[in-house]
Amino acid sequence: MKENKSLRRERDKLPTAEVVCFGMIIPSIVMIVEEFPAHNTGALVSQVHELIEDDAAIIACLLRGWKVRSGLIGTALGNDARVRQTARKLKQLGVLGKARLSNAFATPYEVDVSDRTGHRTYFWQREPRVLDTLDTADLSLLCGARFLYVDWYDGDHILRAMNEAARLNVPVFLNLEHGHHDPRLLREYVRRARVVQASTDAAQREGDPFAVARTLLDAGAEIALVTLAADGCVAATRDEMLRAYAPVVQVVDGCGAGASFSAGFMYGQLRGWNLDESVRFAIAAGSFKCTRVGVDALPIKEIDALEPLVRVERARP
């Protein structure tokens, strides 16, 4: 069936997103405590902050705050007050995309608790029937995009979006975290991505970050990013490998630091920066985020001020 001409004209008038983020949408609350309490006891909460997660939503909001045209293709949400507040916030920020409502389930929710060291524990809802709504999401926002962002933990639902990105020649940024241990994910996910971010810090299964970077490149990634939490990251292509060290900061809340790193790296790539420059900005963004509760206010000038404190060494590829 031919597309209706008036609908095509209306679609063509829509702004083009530079970065499209695909994944689950979860209204969330972050609580800051002095230290985690013992089992069956409690703790006083010093700060509370509401935000929109998962990482796809965080990145879309961050990039929009940095004047990047961002879009969000997400799961359907329940038809309730929480989703109306979420939709209003995304619209106010200028994030492209439309929230989908469903009467079949309540909107999922996430609670993150961070202590004074920046370590966090989170509780999230990830019902299969909610994730399944990714399979019916409209992917037309990908037309004209310069990056698609996806997360491994959304499972094989991301493959449809990655395949469509390939058809449209849109590079994919994949957050693989500790999924690099899984041969199937390396085979099915990494080969479809241009940039792959993995983790090897203690909480995400320790390992040699240089070996992990080589594994990602061998699996098909063009750029491998292996984050090490407060220790910085390893970044590599087939021609160069960098070891970057994060600056020492006063940590308040680590929730969203990895997403801030991802957003920072894409920001640099969109501006034509080389690997070194993009990594420096990404680490500065992730580090600065840890000094704030939530991810609403990460001004470029504050990140730029922290960037000279990022130390980068060259390693053998």
C-alpha positions as CSV (number, residue, x, y, z in Angstrom):
1,M,0.0,0.0,0.0
2,K,1.3,3.4,-0.9
3,E,1.9,5.9,1.9
4,N,-0.6,8.7,2.1
5,K,1.0,11.8,0.6
6,S,-0.3,14.2,3.3
7,L,1.0,11.8,6.0
8,R,4.4,11.7,4.3
9,R,4.5,15.5,4.0
10,E,3.7,15.8,7.8
11,R,6.4,13.2,8.6
12,D,9.0,15.0,6.6
13,K,8.3,18.2,8.5
14,L,9.3,16.6,11.8
15,P,12.7,17.5,13.3
16,T,15.4,14.9,12.7
17,A,17.0,13.4,15.8
18,E,20.8,13.3,15.8
19,V,20.8,10.5,18.4
20,V,17.9,8.1,18.9
21,C,17.8,6.1,22.1
22,F,15.9,2.8,22.2
23,G,14.9,1.0,25.4
24,M,12.8,0.7,28.4
25,I,11.4,3.8,30.1
26,I,11.1,3.7,33.8
27,P,10.2,6.6,36.1
28,S,12.7,6.4,39.0
29,I,13.5,7.9,42.4
30,V,17.0,8.2,43.8
31,M,17.5,8.4,47.6
32,I,20.8,9.4,49.3
33,V,21.7,7.8,52.6
34,E,24.8,8.1,54.8
35,E,25.3,4.3,54.7
36,F,23.3,1.3,53.8
37,P,21.4,0.0,56.9
38,A,21.7,-3.5,58.3
39,H,19.0,-6.0,57.3
40,N,15.7,-5.3,59.1
41,T,16.8,-1.8,60.1
42,G,16.5,1.6,58.4
43,A,18.4,4.7,57.5
44,L,17.7,8.4,57.2
45,V,17.4,9.8,53.7
46,S,19.2,13.0,53.2
47,Q,18.2,13.7,49.5
48,V,15.5,12.5,47.1
49,H,15.5,13.1,43.4
50,E,13.1,11.9,40.6
51,L,14.4,11.1,37.2
52,I,13.5,9.1,34.1
53,E,15.5,5.9,33.4
54,D,16.8,3.4,32.0
55,D,20.1,4.5,30.4
56,A,18.4,5.2,27.0
57,A,16.1,7.8,28.6
58,I,18.9,9.3,30.7
59,I,21.1,9.7,27.6
60,A,18.3,11.2,25.5
61,C,17.7,13.8,28.3
62,L,21.4,14.6,28.8
63,L,22.1,15.1,25.1
64,R,19.1,17.3,24.8
65,G,20.5,19.4,27.6
66,W,23.7,19.7,25.6
67,K,21.7,21.1,22.6
68,V,21.8,17.8,20.7
69,R,18.6,16.8,19.0
70,S,17.7,13.6,20.7
71,G,14.9,11.1,20.4
72,L,13.5,8.3,22.6
73,I,11.8,5.2,21.3
74,G,10.7,3.3,24.4
75,T,8.4,0.8,26.0
76,A,4.8,1.5,26.4
77,L,3.8,2.9,29.8
78,G,0.7,2.5,31.9
79,N,-2.1,5.0,31.6
80,D,-1.6,6.6,35.0
81,A,-0.4,9.8,36.6
82,R,3.3,8.7,36.6
83,V,3.4,8.4,32.9
84,R,1.7,11.7,32.3
85,Q,4.4,13.4,34.5
86,T,7.1,11.5,32.6
87,A,5.6,12.5,29.2
88,R,5.4,16.1,30.3
89,K,9.0,16.2,31.3
90,L,10.3,14.6,28.1
91,K,8.2,17.1,26.1
92,Q,9.5,20.1,28.2
93,L,13.1,19.0,27.6
94,G,12.4,18.7,23.8
95,V,13.2,15.0,23.5
96,L,11.6,13.7,20.3
97,G,9.3,10.7,20.3
98,K,5.8,10.0,21.7
99,A,4.9,8.1,24.8
100,R,2.7,5.1,24.3
101,L,0.0,4.3,26.8
102,S,-1.4,0.9,27.8
103,N,-4.2,-0.1,30.1
104,A,-2.8,-3.6,30.3
105,F,-0.3,-2.8,33.0
106,A,0.8,-0.2,35.5
107,T,3.9,1.9,34.7
108,P,7.1,0.2,35.9
109,Y,9.1,1.9,38.7
110,E,12.7,1.9,39.9
111,V,14.2,2.9,43.2
112,D,17.9,3.6,43.5
113,V,19.7,4.1,46.9
114,S,23.2,5.6,47.0
115,D,25.5,5.9,50.1
116,R,28.1,8.5,50.8
117,T,30.7,6.5,48.8
118,G,28.6,6.7,45.7
119,H,27.9,3.0,45.7
120,R,24.3,2.2,44.9
121,T,21.7,-0.6,45.1
122,Y,18.7,-0.5,42.8
123,F,15.3,-2.2,42.6
124,W,13.6,-2.3,39.3
125,Q,10.6,-3.8,37.6
126,R,11.2,-5.4,34.2
127,E,8.1,-7.4,33.3
128,P,8.4,-9.4,30.0
129,R,5.1,-8.0,28.8
130,V,6.3,-4.5,29.2
131,L,9.6,-5.2,27.4
132,D,7.6,-6.9,24.6
133,T,6.1,-3.6,23.7
134,L,9.5,-2.6,22.2
135,D,8.7,-5.0,19.4
136,T,5.8,-2.8,18.2
137,A,7.6,0.6,18.7
138,D,7.6,2.9,15.7
139,L,11.2,3.1,14.4
140,S,10.7,5.9,11.9
141,L,12.5,8.3,14.2
142,L,15.7,6.6,13.0
143,C,15.5,8.2,9.6
144,G,18.3,10.7,9.3
145,A,19.8,9.9,12.7
146,R,23.6,9.8,13.3
147,F,23.6,7.4,16.2
148,L,21.3,4.7,17.7
149,Y,21.8,3.9,21.3
150,V,20.7,0.5,22.7
151,D,21.3,-1.6,25.9
152,W,22.1,-5.3,26.1
153,Y,19.8,-5.8,29.1
154,D,16.8,-5.1,26.9
155,G,17.5,-8.4,25.3
156,D,16.8,-9.5,21.8
157,H,14.2,-6.7,21.5
158,I,17.1,-4.4,20.4
159,L,17.9,-6.5,17.3
160,R,15.0,-5.1,15.3
161,A,16.2,-1.5,16.0
162,M,19.8,-2.5,15.2
163,N,18.8,-4.1,12.0
164,E,16.8,-1.1,11.0
165,A,19.7,1.2,11.8
166,A,21.9,-1.0,9.6
167,R,19.4,-0.6,6.7
168,L,19.5,3.2,7.2
169,N,23.3,3.3,7.6
170,V,22.9,4.7,11.2
171,P,25.9,3.7,13.5
172,V,24.9,1.9,16.6
173,F,26.3,2.5,20.2
174,L,25.8,-0.6,22.2
175,N,26.0,-0.7,26.0
176,L,27.1,-4.2,26.7
177,E,28.3,-3.9,30.3
178,H,29.4,-7.4,31.5
179,G,27.7,-9.1,28.5
180,H,31.1,-9.5,26.9
181,H,31.3,-12.8,28.8
182,D,28.5,-14.2,26.7
183,P,29.6,-15.6,23.2
184,R,26.1,-15.3,21.9
185,L,25.9,-11.6,22.7
186,L,29.3,-11.0,21.1
187,R,28.1,-12.8,18.0
188,E,24.6,-11.3,17.8
189,Y,24.9,-7.9,19.3
190,V,28.5,-6.6,18.9
191,R,28.8,-7.4,15.2
192,R,25.8,-5.0,14.7
193,A,27.4,-2.1,16.6
194,R,30.1,0.5,15.7
195,V,30.8,1.6,19.3
196,V,30.5,-0.9,22.2
197,Q,30.8,0.0,25.9
198,A,31.6,-2.7,28.4
199,S,32.4,-2.8,32.1
200,T,35.0,-4.7,34.1
201,D,34.8,-3.1,37.5
202,A,34.4,-5.3,40.6
203,A,30.6,-5.0,40.6
204,Q,30.3,-6.0,37.0
205,R,32.7,-9.0,37.0
206,E,36.4,-8.1,37.1
207,G,38.6,-8.8,34.1
208,D,41.6,-7.4,32.1
209,P,40.1,-4.3,30.3
210,F,42.7,-4.5,27.5
211,A,41.7,-8.1,26.8
212,V,38.0,-7.2,26.9
213,A,38.7,-4.3,24.4
214,R,40.4,-6.7,22.0
215,T,37.5,-9.2,22.4
216,L,35.0,-6.5,21.4
217,L,37.1,-5.5,18.4
218,D,37.5,-9.1,17.3
219,A,33.7,-9.5,17.5
220,G,33.2,-6.6,15.1
221,A,33.2,-3.3,17.0
222,E,35.0,-0.4,15.5
223,I,35.5,1.3,18.8
224,A,35.7,-0.5,22.2
225,L,35.1,1.3,25.4
226,V,35.8,-0.5,28.7
227,T,34.8,1.4,31.8
228,L,36.5,0.9,35.1
229,A,34.2,3.1,37.4
230,A,36.4,5.5,39.4
231,D,39.6,4.1,37.7
232,G,38.6,5.5,34.2
233,C,38.5,3.4,31.1
234,V,40.3,1.7,28.2
235,A,39.4,2.9,24.7
236,A,40.5,1.2,21.6
237,T,40.2,0.9,17.8
238,R,42.2,-1.5,15.6
239,D,44.9,1.2,15.3
240,E,45.2,2.7,18.8
241,M,44.5,1.9,22.4
242,L,44.2,4.5,25.2
243,R,44.2,4.1,29.0
244,A,42.4,7.0,30.6
245,Y,42.3,7.9,34.3
246,A,39.3,9.6,35.9
247,P,40.0,12.6,38.1
248,V,39.3,12.4,41.9
249,V,36.0,14.0,42.7
250,Q,33.7,14.2,45.8
251,V,31.2,11.5,45.0
252,V,27.6,12.1,45.9
253,D,25.6,9.8,43.7
254,G,26.9,7.3,41.1
255,C,23.5,6.6,39.5
256,G,23.7,7.5,35.8
257,A,27.5,7.8,35.7
258,G,27.8,5.1,33.0
259,A,25.0,6.7,30.9
260,S,26.7,10.1,31.3
261,F,29.9,8.5,29.9
262,S,28.0,7.1,27.0
263,A,26.4,10.4,26.2
264,G,29.7,12.3,26.5
265,F,31.4,10.0,24.1
266,M,28.6,10.3,21.5
267,Y,28.7,14.1,22.0
268,G,32.3,14.1,21.1
269,Q,31.8,11.8,18.1
270,L,29.0,14.0,16.8
271,R,31.3,16.9,16.8
272,G,34.1,15.1,14.9
273,W,36.4,14.7,17.8
274,N,39.1,12.0,17.7
275,L,39.2,9.1,20.2
276,D,41.3,10.9,22.7
277,E,39.1,14.0,22.8
278,S,35.9,12.0,23.0
279,V,37.2,9.8,25.8
280,R,38.4,12.8,27.8
281,F,34.9,14.5,27.6
282,A,33.1,11.2,28.4
283,I,35.1,10.6,31.5
284,A,34.7,14.2,32.6
285,A,31.0,14.0,32.1
286,G,30.7,10.7,34.1
287,S,32.9,12.1,36.9
288,F,31.1,15.3,37.1
289,K,27.8,13.5,37.3
290,C,29.0,11.6,40.4
291,T,29.2,15.0,42.2
292,R,25.5,15.7,41.7
293,V,22.3,13.9,42.6
294,G,20.4,13.0,39.5
295,V,21.3,13.9,35.9
296,D,19.3,17.0,35.3
297,A,22.1,19.6,35.5
298,L,25.4,18.6,33.8
299,P,26.4,21.9,32.2
300,I,29.0,21.7,29.4
301,K,31.1,24.4,31.0
302,E,31.4,22.4,34.3
303,I,32.4,19.3,32.3
304,D,34.9,21.3,30.3
305,A,36.5,22.6,33.5
306,L,37.0,19.0,34.7
307,E,38.3,17.6,31.4
308,P,42.0,18.9,31.9
309,L,42.2,16.6,35.0
310,V,41.6,13.5,32.9
311,R,44.9,11.8,32.3
312,V,45.4,9.7,29.1
313,E,48.2,7.3,28.2
314,R,48.8,5.4,25.0
315,A,49.0,1.7,25.1
316,R,50.0,-0.9,22.5
317,P,47.0,-2.0,20.4
